[in-house]
Amino acid sequence: MKTKAEFQRILKPEGHIVLVWNQRSPEDEFQRAYEEFLVKHIPEYQTVTQKNITDEHIHEFFVPKDIRKFSLPNQQTFDLKAFFGRVKSSSYFPNEESESKRLYEGLRELFDEYAIDKRLVFNYQTDIYIA
């Protein structure tokens, strides 16, 4: 595991590591529609999503250290340009311009359907792991 070796290399003795993930809230209607869009239109999405990493994986990774987990609600608000930037920054978003254009059209439709006053709210559950 390259990541674990790198953590051990840079971590001071008795130091701590903090991992933070924003998990999209499955209770949110927009987030469900957005998830469906990603699954339908971006085949790579299912293989790279952090949803594949469970609490058990985190605990196994940091054995023998004890892990503490905290969760809290969080949100980001985007206009259309920021929403496109947020999506484009995701590792699963394709780089090819022709593919990106097609996806932007569908994302624009999602934005228009769920935005209020040209603002779209991303509701998250922020998970914080301290090891």
Number of C-alpha atoms within 10 A of each C-alpha: 6 7 9 10 10 10 12 13 10 9 12 9 8 6 9 12 12 11 11 13 13 17 16 21 18 14 10 14 12 21 18 14 14 17 14 11 15 18 13 11 14 14 13 14 17 14 10 13 12 12 10 9 10 10 11 8 10 14 16 12 13 14 10 9 13 9 17 11 13 10 15 10 13 15 14 10 13 18 16 17 8 13 20 16 12 11 13 15 10 12 12 17 18 15 10 8 9 9 13 13 11 11 18 14 11 14 19 13 11 16 22 15 11 16 17 11 8 11 16 21 18 16 21 21 16 18 16 16 18 15 18
